[in-house]
Structures are given as structure tokens and as C-alpha cells.
Amino acid sequence: MRLRRRAGTMDALLRQPDIYIPEPREYKGRWHEFFGNSNPLHVELGMGKGRFISNMSGHYPDCNFIGIDMKEELLMQASDKARSIWAEKAQMEPPNLALALFNIEYVLDLFGAGEVSRIYLNFSDPWPKRRHARRRLTHPEFLAKYTHILRSDGEIHLKTDGEHFFEFSLNSFIEAGFDLRNVSLSLHREGAHPEHVMTEYEMKFHERGQNIYRCEAVPRN
Ligand SMILES: C[S@@+](CC[C@H](N)C(=O)[O-])C[C@H]1O[C@@H](n2cnc3c(N)ncnc32)[C@H](O)[C@@H]1O
């Protein structure tokens, strides 16, 4: 995703301690303290502009959400979006959403063992070249990290437009000890759930008539 860098973005984020977490490692294993409750923790890895995670936080107030990306401009956009969603409910501070500027490679520094109930991987970069396969967020090396932070009854929900990336991911899930559920080869043609929240990328691809693949992966116990 190409973005124009804007001066002052980090300062603007730092003025929002209710939603932007400058030192997210400090909450490893104790995110419940940040949110002030023990509701299930749902994390989107690579949230982009945050349409999905901010809408989810509005739809599901009984879950806590963390959006992670490595571009501060995207965090700013996600924060604005979340505030406008919660303002419609007459609440100025989204109570169940945190945003972290963080490289997913180091996700083990962010969450303790079994701390996360659900991981969302939405339209992750497909890294189509074979020599870049280890950068794919569903490479078995990443999945081993997710297995560590997920609860034993946790889930990974994946959506993508990339057929090859989807096939690679299904194989990786199986190899890394996950079972697959609700595999869809054409999400929108099969009639998405009415409460289904679309991501920015999903809206773009859907409008172009492109196919969307989806699956859920659960650790094999
Ligand atoms: C293709 S975009 C998808 C955005 C969003 N999930 C959607 O569906 O609209 C992928 C996002 O993942 C982020 N990303 C990729 N690798 C990352 C990493 N290692 N750590 C943090 N964010 C990453 C990128 O910055 C980008 O915003």
C-alpha cells in the first residue's frame, strides 16, 4: 500500500493514548489491564486503513480488538475511522480498540502464551515469488508463532483475493497442525453473512468482481 508520509502523524498518534499504544510490548500477557476487562482478544495482523477492525469493535463491544500495522499513517486513518464509528454511539473514546505500530515478525513480543482468542489475516501481502515465501504471513514459521499466542480454542480467520496465496495458506495450516473450517472459494457468491464486515481491499476487489477466498483455521488439539 503506497502512502504519502505526513509530518506530525506520530505526534498526532501520541496525543491519543486511549487508542494508540506507543510501547505495546509493555502489555504482553496483560492486555486485559489496558482494556480493564477480560473479554476475548481479537487481533488483526496488517490492518491497513482499519475499516475492518474499527467496524468490528463497534459491532462486538464484548470483545477487545487490536489492530497492528507498520505504517503510522494507516494507524492514524484507523483511529479516525474508529472514532467516527463510536461517535455515532455517542462515545468519543472507542472502549475496546487499541492500535499498535509493530512488525508482525515480532508478534511473540506482544502477546503471552494463549492470550489471543482470534487472529484475522485479511488480504495479507501474497509475496508471489517463491524466494519470498517466508515473508507470507501464513508461512509455517509465522503459524508457529500464532499457535503460541492463541488460546487452545482460538481461531485464525483468513480472507484473500489471491488463489495461489490461499492454496499456500491452506497447506501451511495443515502442516502447522491446524484444522480447517468454513472454507469458501467464493465468499460473496455464496452469500456472505449479513454482519460480515468488509475490509478496504475486499471492497475494492469485490467491486471489480474478483473472487474472495476465506477460511477459518483452528489448532488441532
Ligand atoms: C494488502 S494490505 C491489507 C490491509 C487490510 N487488512 C485490508 O484487507 O484492507 C496489507 C497490510 O499489511 C501490513 N503489513 C504487511 N507486513 C507487515 C508486517 N510484517 N508487520 C506489520 N504490518 C504489516 C501492510 O503495511 C499493509 O497495510
The ligand as an SDF file (V2000), in Angstrom:
LIG
                    3D

 27 29  0  0  0  0  0  0  0  0999 V2000
   -2.5910   -5.6180    1.4670 C   0  0  0  0  0  0  0  0  0  0  0  0
   -2.7570   -4.6810    2.9080 S   0  0  0  0  0  0  0  0  0  0  0  0
   -4.3220   -5.2510    3.5680 C   0  0  0  0  0  0  0  0  0  0  0  0
   -4.9310   -4.2460    4.5280 C   0  0  0  0  0  0  0  0  0  0  0  0
   -6.2630   -4.6650    5.2000 C   0  0  0  0  0  0  0  0  0  0  0  0
   -6.1080   -5.8500    6.0180 N   0  0  0  0  0  0  0  0  0  0  0  0
   -7.3600   -4.8630    4.1820 C   0  0  0  0  0  0  0  0  0  0  0  0
   -7.7650   -6.0110    3.9860 O   0  0  0  0  0  0  0  0  0  0  0  0
   -7.8140   -3.8740    3.6180 O   0  0  0  0  0  0  0  0  0  0  0  0
   -1.5710   -5.4670    3.9670 C   0  0  0  0  0  0  0  0  0  0  0  0
   -1.1900   -4.6300    5.1760 C   0  0  0  0  0  0  0  0  0  0  0  0
   -0.3270   -5.3880    5.9990 O   0  0  0  0  0  0  0  0  0  0  0  0
    0.6830   -4.5420    6.5070 C   0  0  0  0  0  0  0  0  0  0  0  0
    1.8510   -5.3820    6.8070 N   0  0  0  0  0  0  0  0  0  0  0  0
    2.4880   -6.2170    5.9440 C   0  0  0  0  0  0  0  0  0  0  0  0
    3.5100   -6.8290    6.5550 N   0  0  0  0  0  0  0  0  0  0  0  0
    3.5200   -6.3910    7.8380 C   0  0  0  0  0  0  0  0  0  0  0  0
    4.3510   -6.6560    8.9680 C   0  0  0  0  0  0  0  0  0  0  0  0
    5.3800   -7.5000    8.9020 N   0  0  0  0  0  0  0  0  0  0  0  0
    4.0730   -6.0210   10.1190 N   0  0  0  0  0  0  0  0  0  0  0  0
    3.0340   -5.1370   10.2060 C   0  0  0  0  0  0  0  0  0  0  0  0
    2.2120   -4.8610    9.1610 N   0  0  0  0  0  0  0  0  0  0  0  0
    2.4470   -5.4720    8.0010 C   0  0  0  0  0  0  0  0  0  0  0  0
    0.9370   -3.5290    5.4020 C   0  0  0  0  0  0  0  0  0  0  0  0
    1.5110   -2.3370    5.8950 O   0  0  0  0  0  0  0  0  0  0  0  0
   -0.4670   -3.3320    4.8340 C   0  0  0  0  0  0  0  0  0  0  0  0
   -1.1160   -2.2560    5.4560 O   0  0  0  0  0  0  0  0  0  0  0  0
  1  2  1  0
  2  3  1  0
  2 10  1  0
  3  4  1  0
  4  5  1  0
  5  6  1  0
  5  7  1  0
  7  8  2  0
  7  9  1  0
 10 11  1  0
 11 12  1  0
 11 26  1  0
 12 13  1  0
 13 14  1  0
 13 24  1  0
 14 15  1  0
 14 23  1  0
 15 16  2  0
 16 17  1  0
 17 18  1  0
 17 23  2  0
 18 19  1  0
 18 20  2  0
 20 21  1  0
 21 22  2  0
 22 23  1  0
 24 25  1  0
 24 26  1  0
 26 27  1  0
M  CHG  2   2   1   9  -1
M  END
$$$$
